[in-house]
Amino acid sequence: MRTTIRTAVTALAAVAALSLSACGDDSSDDNAGDDSTTTSEETPAEEDTPAEDDTPAEEDTPAEEDETEAPEGETQNVFDVGLGDCISSFNAEEQVEELTVIPCEEEHDQEVFAVFEVPDGDFPGGEAFQTQVETDCVGEFMTFVGMDYNESVLDIQWLEPTEESWAQGDRELVCTVYDPAGPVTGTLEGANR
C-alpha cells in the first residue's frame, strides 16, 4: 500500500499492505518497548502519586471519552471492508489486519470508493499494484468525486495484497479517498473539490 498516489508517483517506495492497523501498531510498539516488569514497577510509583484527586479524575475522563467513541466505529477484518465503507485512517507504511468502519454521516478519515480485482497469476509486486491504482483508482476517482484527480484537493490511498495474502487468494485492490486537511463528515461522493 502506498501513502498516496501523489506520494507514490514521486517516491515509488514498495510497501506491502493488509496486516496491522496504525492504532494497533502504535499500541503494540508501546507495549513492546515496555517490559511487563517495567509496567508493574511504574504502577506502584503511580499509586504513590494518585493520592492527588486530580490524576485519577483525568484518567477517568479519557476512558469515558473512549467509551463514547466506541459506538461510532466498529473494528472489522480488512477483508470485510468494502465499497462505500467509511473508515478511520490507517498507517500506509504498515500491513493492515483490521480497520475501524465508521458510519459515513459521522466524522471519518477515508471512504472506500472503488474495489478492483487484480489479474490472477504470479504475485505482481508493488510497481504493478501502483500502475493499476494509477489507471483504475484514478479513473474511478472522477466518477466518484466529480472532478479530475489532478485538479482535486482530495487524495487517494489504497490497500493491496501482500505476498502472503496473495498466496491465500487475495486479489483485491481497495481504493480510498480522503481529505489531507483532516477528517470529513458525510460521503465524498460528488464532493467536486
C-alpha positions, 0 to 999 in steps of 0.5 A: 500500500502506498501513502498516496498516489501523489506520494507514490508517483514521486517516491515509488517506495514498495510497501506491502499492505493488509496486516496491522492497523496504525492504532494497533501498531502504535499500541503494540510498539508501546507495549513492546518497548515496555517490559511487563516488569517495567509496567508493574514497577511504574504502577506502584510509583503511580499509586504513590502519586494518585493520592492527588484527586486530580490524576485519577479524575483525568484518567477517568475522563479519557476512558469515558471519552473512549467509551463514547467513541466506541459506538461510532466505529466498529473494528472489522477484518480488512477483508470485510471492508468494502465499497462505500465503507467509511473508515478511520485512517490507517498507517500506509507504511504498515500491513493492515489486519483490521480497520475501524468502519465508521458510519459515513454521516459521522466524522471519518478519515477515508471512504472506500470508493472503488474495489478492483480485482487484480489479474490472477497469476504470479504475485505482481509486486508493488510497481504493478499494484501502483500502475493499476491504482494509477489507471483504475483508482484514478479513473474511478476517482472522477466518477466518484468525486466529480472532478479530475484527480489532478485538479482535486484537493482530495487524495487517494490511498489504497490497500493491496495484497501482500505476498502472503495474502496473495498466496491465500487468494487475495486479489483485491485492490481497495481504493480510498479517498480522503481529505489531507486537511483532516477528517470529513463528515458525510460521503465524498461522493460528488464532493467536486473539490 
